[in-house]
Amino acid sequence: MTPLRDAALTAALFLLYAVVFVPLGIVARLVRDPLHRRPDAGRSSYWHRFDHPHPSASAAAPAHQRSAA
């Protein structure tokens, strides 16, 4: 591709990003909080309990431990 075509493509992609994606991101942040970063005075803790699944005898062995039968 020619340098002029490369520059035009870069400018077009930048304008697309600036006109479409930046305003969408700003509106999304104003409307909702997807990461739940706003403090909630009613909560005593922000800890989320996560129980790890325990491996059992019926579970398949990891790939590196399987026999090549």
C-alpha positions in Angstrom: 0.0 0.0 0.0 1.1 3.5 -0.6 2.0 5.9 2.2 -0.9 8.1 1.4 -3.3 5.2 1.6 -1.8 4.1 4.9 -2.2 7.6 6.3 -5.8 7.8 5.1 -6.7 4.4 6.6 -5.1 5.3 9.9 -7.0 8.6 10.0 -10.3 6.8 9.2 -9.8 4.2 11.9 -8.9 6.9 14.4 -12.0 8.9 13.5 -14.2 5.7 13.8 -12.7 5.0 17.2 -13.1 8.7 18.4 -16.6 9.1 17.1 -18.1 5.6 18.0 -16.2 3.9 20.7 -15.2 6.8 23.0 -18.7 8.1 23.4 -20.1 4.6 23.9 -17.5 4.1 26.7 -18.3 7.3 28.4 -22.1 6.6 28.3 -21.5 3.1 29.6 -19.5 4.4 32.6 -22.2 7.0 33.4 -25.1 4.6 33.2 -23.7 1.6 35.0 -20.7 0.3 37.0 -19.7 -3.0 35.6 -16.8 -3.5 38.0 -18.9 -2.5 41.1 -16.3 0.1 42.1 -18.7 2.5 43.7 -18.7 2.2 47.5 -21.8 0.9 49.2 -22.3 2.2 52.7 -24.8 -0.6 53.5 -22.2 -3.4 53.1 -20.1 -4.5 56.0 -17.6 -6.2 53.7 -16.7 -6.5 50.1 -15.2 -10.0 50.4 -16.6 -12.5 47.9 -16.3 -16.1 49.1 -15.2 -18.6 46.4 -15.1 -22.3 47.1 -12.6 -24.1 44.9 -13.8 -27.3 43.5 -12.0 -30.3 45.0 -10.6 -32.9 42.7 -12.3 -36.3 43.1 -11.5 -39.8 42.0 -14.0 -39.7 39.2 -12.5 -36.6 37.7 -10.4 -37.1 34.6 -6.6 -36.9 35.0 -4.8 -33.8 33.7 -3.5 -34.2 30.2 0.2 -34.5 31.3 -0.7 -37.5 33.5 -2.7 -39.5 31.0 -1.2 -42.6 29.6 -0.7 -42.7 25.8 -2.8 -45.9 25.2 
